[in-house]
Amino acid sequence: MRTEEVDRVSLDLLDELGVTASGHVLEELERHHIVEHRRGARITYVVARSTSGVALGLLPVYQFSRTYEASLVAASLVDELSLSAGSRVCSAGGAGGYRNHLALSAAIDPACATAAAGALVSAAREIASGAGCPQVLIPDLDPAQAGWLAEFEPEAVADTTRDKAVMPIEWGHFSEYLAALPRKRRWQVRRERHAFATSGIVMRDEPLSSVAAEVAPLLAQTQQRHGDSADPVEAEFYLAMLALTPGSEVRALVGYLSGRPVAFSVVHRRGDTWAVRAVGRDYAAPEHSQYFNLTYYEPIERAITDGAALIDFGVGSLSAKRFRGCRLEPLRSLLLPVAPSRDR
């Protein structure tokens, strides 16, 4: 087995690996590449191959030009991993978005999977060492990915698990979703739906590309409220990049009050899997449950109507998401020194 480094990922490579929804994955990798390159990062893609040249795995490696605390990974995760404010680390597989892009061939056997994943991580460590980073972070591994890297856990200088909220769509109508909730939750959802319906807010389902500039200040407000240093220009760039996802529908659910937007959410529709990717609101406007309706109820109702199978609601605000019927999936993160232990 050998590894090689490439500058970009091709659709042919993803198809050779048997990556599900390869076109969507490629566009997500491309979006991360453009965003992080614009911020001064260096991105390398490590490919594991058999001795005969068959692709066995892929791992993007991001060398950030800024401290990791300022990266796209949640500040809470950085705190849990005990990273100091001035730490410089490389990220293997993740550049934000609570997803790790470590991928192994769909046809690989378990023993070979462990070896391929190990070769990819070893290559990432070498890249991190060459960049002067003392550590490499492997963030947000799903259960399958965490299993491939289980042998590295004893070497981790820190590790953590956080949860992602998902909602399988198991109902034929929104009223059935309501009926499946416990009585107290059902009552609150109905109250929030009524407040929104009588608020005078007009909701429109629009292509994100056509409203990105208009709603960007709302996203910046929400990010700033949660301690981020985003500004409307940066928020507009992020939304514009999010809108450029061929093969997917990226829609904005926008609430207008007196003709101006006061709240919105972005729903990324990839086949039968949807994801709520960004939300924002005007905190000077009256609160009429815009957040809950545009973030949860409107996407849920549309997903039911359109026959979606699952909505990915991401990390954060988990109690609110569980209250509204979401289930939790674990995401594992490891912080490894760039030098492997002598026991390996």
Secondary structure, 3 states (H helix, E strand, C coil): CEEEEECCCCHHHHHHHCCCCHHHHHHHHHHHHHHHHHCCCEEEEEEEECCCCCEEEEEEEEECCCCHHHCCCCHHHHHHCCCCCCCCEEEECCCCCCCCCCEECCCCCHHHHHHHHHHHHHHHHHHHHHCCCCEEEEEEECHHHHHHCHHHHHHCCEEEEEEEEEEECCCCCHHHHHHHCCHHHHHHHHHHHHHHHCCCCEEEEEEHHHHHHHHHHHHHHHHHHCCCCCCHHHHHHHHHHHHCCCCCEEEEEEEEECCEEEEEEEEEEECCEEEEEEEEECCCCCCCCHHHHHHHHHHHHHHHHHCCCEEEEECCCHHHHHHCCCEEEEEEEEEEECCCCCCC
